[in-house]
Amino acid sequence: MNITQRSYSTTITFDFEQDALTYTRADAYGSHSFQLPYGSIGMDPRMTSERNGTLFSGAILLSAWGLAQAAYTMIRGDLLGAIFLLPGGLCFLLHAALKTNITSLSSDEGEIAIMHDGNFDRIISEIRERRKKQLLDWYGNIDFANDPEEEIQKFEWLHSQRLITSDQLQRIVNTIRNADTGDQDRFEDPAPPHQ
């Protein structure tokens, strides 16, 4: 599945593959792309806003040109020369008014920016579900060969990430503490975790 977001000169593409997300961002400053497993994406969002850098640059240039033109015409006695200041001021106003709200998620490869548009909820939901599945695949089985306290800490971490419920954590902890090391190789919970 592929989802693309666009705002002004920025294009962000999310390519959801089986085990990894390919994230690509292209803007006025260049582009970068990386691929990462879903389990390495942090779900502690950081909110930011981005503004159009081209408008800001244009506002500076138009303001400098407008000042020069206004000064030249006003020195010659034409008070209407102040009208040359309007384009730069208008660009500054547009720059201040037009912004894109972004939620950033951390990852091992770098920040993942998600624009607040019609696809925002869909992207967040897809990342959350795929991350949950992958982390449970990686860490959701009891390894009775490991130290019991380390195994309990692993499942407490899964609980802190809201990947397993409190009831499931308690059952797992009881299973680990009451198990003989030869009893079983894998913990199977018949009820899937609820978020």
C-alpha positions as CSV (number, residue, x, y, z in Angstrom):
1,M,0.0,0.0,0.0
2,N,1.3,3.4,-0.9
3,I,0.1,6.8,0.5
4,T,1.4,10.2,-0.7
5,Q,0.9,13.5,1.0
6,R,1.5,16.9,-0.7
7,S,1.7,20.5,0.7
8,Y,3.2,23.3,-1.3
9,S,6.7,22.1,-2.4
10,T,6.8,19.1,0.1
11,T,5.9,15.6,-0.9
12,I,5.9,12.7,1.6
13,T,5.4,9.1,0.5
14,F,4.7,6.1,2.7
15,D,5.2,2.7,1.1
16,F,3.8,0.1,3.5
17,E,5.5,-3.2,2.7
18,Q,5.1,-6.5,4.5
19,D,7.8,-6.0,7.2
20,A,9.1,-2.5,6.6
21,L,8.0,1.1,5.9
22,T,9.8,3.0,3.1
23,Y,9.5,6.7,3.9
24,T,10.4,9.3,1.3
25,R,10.3,13.1,1.7
26,A,11.1,15.6,-1.0
27,D,11.0,19.4,-0.5
28,A,12.7,22.5,-1.7
29,Y,15.9,21.5,0.0
30,G,16.2,18.1,-1.6
31,S,14.9,14.6,-0.8
32,H,15.8,11.7,1.4
33,S,14.4,8.2,1.8
34,F,14.9,5.3,4.2
35,Q,13.4,1.9,5.0
36,L,12.8,0.8,8.5
37,P,11.0,-2.0,10.3
38,Y,7.7,-1.0,11.9
39,G,8.9,-2.1,15.3
40,S,11.6,0.6,15.4
41,I,9.1,3.4,15.1
42,G,8.4,5.3,18.3
43,M,4.8,6.2,19.0
44,D,5.5,9.3,21.1
45,P,4.3,12.1,18.7
46,R,5.8,15.5,18.5
47,M,3.6,18.3,16.9
48,T,5.2,21.0,14.7
49,S,4.2,23.4,12.0
50,E,6.0,24.1,8.8
51,R,5.7,27.2,6.6
52,N,6.5,27.7,3.0
53,G,10.1,28.8,2.7
54,T,9.7,30.0,-0.9
55,L,7.1,32.6,0.3
56,F,9.5,33.8,2.9
57,S,12.4,34.2,0.4
58,G,10.1,35.9,-2.0
59,A,8.9,38.3,0.7
60,I,12.4,39.3,1.5
61,L,13.3,39.9,-2.2
62,L,10.0,41.8,-2.9
63,S,10.5,43.9,0.3
64,A,14.0,44.9,-0.7
65,W,12.9,45.7,-4.3
66,G,9.8,47.6,-2.9
67,L,12.0,49.6,-0.5
68,A,14.3,50.6,-3.3
69,Q,11.5,51.5,-5.6
70,A,9.5,53.4,-2.9
71,A,12.6,55.3,-1.8
72,Y,13.4,56.2,-5.4
73,T,9.9,57.4,-6.3
74,M,9.3,59.2,-3.0
75,I,12.6,61.1,-3.3
76,R,11.3,62.3,-6.7
77,G,8.2,63.6,-4.9
78,D,5.7,60.8,-5.8
79,L,4.1,59.7,-2.6
80,L,2.3,56.8,-4.4
81,G,5.7,55.1,-4.5
82,A,4.8,53.5,-1.1
83,I,2.6,51.1,-3.1
84,F,5.8,49.2,-4.0
85,L,5.9,48.0,-0.3
86,L,2.7,46.1,-0.7
87,P,3.9,42.9,-2.5
88,G,6.6,42.2,0.1
89,G,4.2,42.8,2.9
90,L,1.6,40.6,1.3
91,C,4.1,37.7,0.9
92,F,5.0,38.1,4.6
93,L,1.3,37.9,5.6
94,L,0.8,34.8,3.4
95,H,3.9,33.2,4.9
96,A,2.5,33.7,8.4
97,A,-1.0,32.5,7.5
98,L,-0.2,29.4,5.4
99,K,1.2,26.6,7.5
100,T,1.2,22.9,7.5
101,N,0.7,21.0,10.8
102,I,2.9,18.0,11.1
103,T,3.2,15.1,13.6
104,S,6.7,13.7,13.8
105,L,7.5,10.1,15.0
106,S,11.0,9.1,16.0
107,S,12.6,6.1,14.5
108,D,16.1,4.4,14.4
109,E,16.6,5.9,10.9
110,G,15.3,9.4,11.5
111,E,12.2,11.4,12.0
112,I,9.0,10.4,10.2
113,A,6.8,13.5,9.4
114,I,3.1,13.0,8.8
115,M,1.0,15.9,7.5
116,H,-2.4,16.6,9.0
117,D,-4.5,16.0,5.9
118,G,-7.2,13.6,4.9
119,N,-4.8,10.6,5.1
120,F,-3.4,11.4,8.5
121,D,-5.6,9.0,10.6
122,R,-5.2,6.3,8.0
123,I,-1.3,6.5,8.1
124,I,-1.2,6.6,11.9
125,S,-3.5,3.7,12.2
126,E,-1.6,1.6,9.6
127,I,1.8,2.3,11.4
128,R,0.3,1.5,14.8
129,E,-1.3,-1.8,13.7
130,R,1.8,-3.0,11.7
131,R,4.1,-1.9,14.6
132,K,2.0,-3.8,17.1
133,K,1.9,-7.0,15.0
134,Q,5.7,-6.8,14.4
135,L,6.6,-6.2,18.1
136,L,4.4,-9.0,19.2
137,D,6.0,-11.3,16.6
138,W,9.4,-10.3,17.8
139,Y,8.8,-10.3,21.6
140,G,5.4,-11.8,22.3
141,N,6.5,-15.3,23.0
142,I,7.8,-16.5,26.3
143,D,11.4,-17.8,26.1
144,F,11.7,-20.2,29.1
145,A,15.4,-20.5,28.5
146,N,15.9,-16.8,29.5
147,D,16.0,-15.5,33.1
148,P,12.4,-15.3,34.3
149,E,12.8,-11.7,35.6
150,E,14.2,-10.6,32.2
151,E,11.2,-12.2,30.5
152,I,8.8,-10.5,32.9
153,Q,10.5,-7.1,32.1
154,K,10.1,-7.8,28.4
155,F,6.4,-8.3,28.8
156,E,6.1,-5.3,31.2
157,W,7.7,-3.2,28.4
158,L,5.1,-4.6,25.9
159,H,2.4,-3.6,28.4
160,S,3.9,-0.1,28.7
161,Q,3.7,0.1,24.9
162,R,0.0,-0.8,25.1
163,L,0.6,-3.9,23.1
164,I,-0.8,-6.3,25.7
165,T,-3.5,-5.7,28.3
166,S,-3.0,-5.8,32.1
167,D,-4.9,-9.1,32.3
168,Q,-2.7,-10.6,29.7
169,L,0.4,-9.3,31.5
170,Q,-0.7,-10.9,34.7
171,R,-1.4,-14.3,33.1
172,I,2.0,-14.2,31.4
173,V,3.8,-13.3,34.6
174,N,2.0,-16.1,36.4
175,T,2.9,-18.5,33.6
176,I,6.6,-17.5,33.8
177,R,6.8,-17.7,37.6
178,N,5.0,-21.1,37.8
179,A,6.6,-22.8,34.8
180,D,9.2,-25.5,34.8
181,T,11.8,-24.7,32.2
182,G,10.8,-27.8,30.2
183,D,7.1,-27.2,30.3
184,Q,6.6,-25.2,27.1
185,D,8.4,-23.4,24.4
186,R,5.8,-20.8,23.4
187,F,3.1,-18.8,25.1
188,E,-0.1,-18.8,23.2
189,D,-2.8,-16.3,24.3
190,P,-6.2,-17.3,22.7
191,A,-7.5,-13.7,23.0
192,P,-5.6,-11.1,20.9
193,P,-4.5,-8.0,22.8
194,H,-6.8,-5.0,22.7
195,Q,-5.5,-1.5,22.4
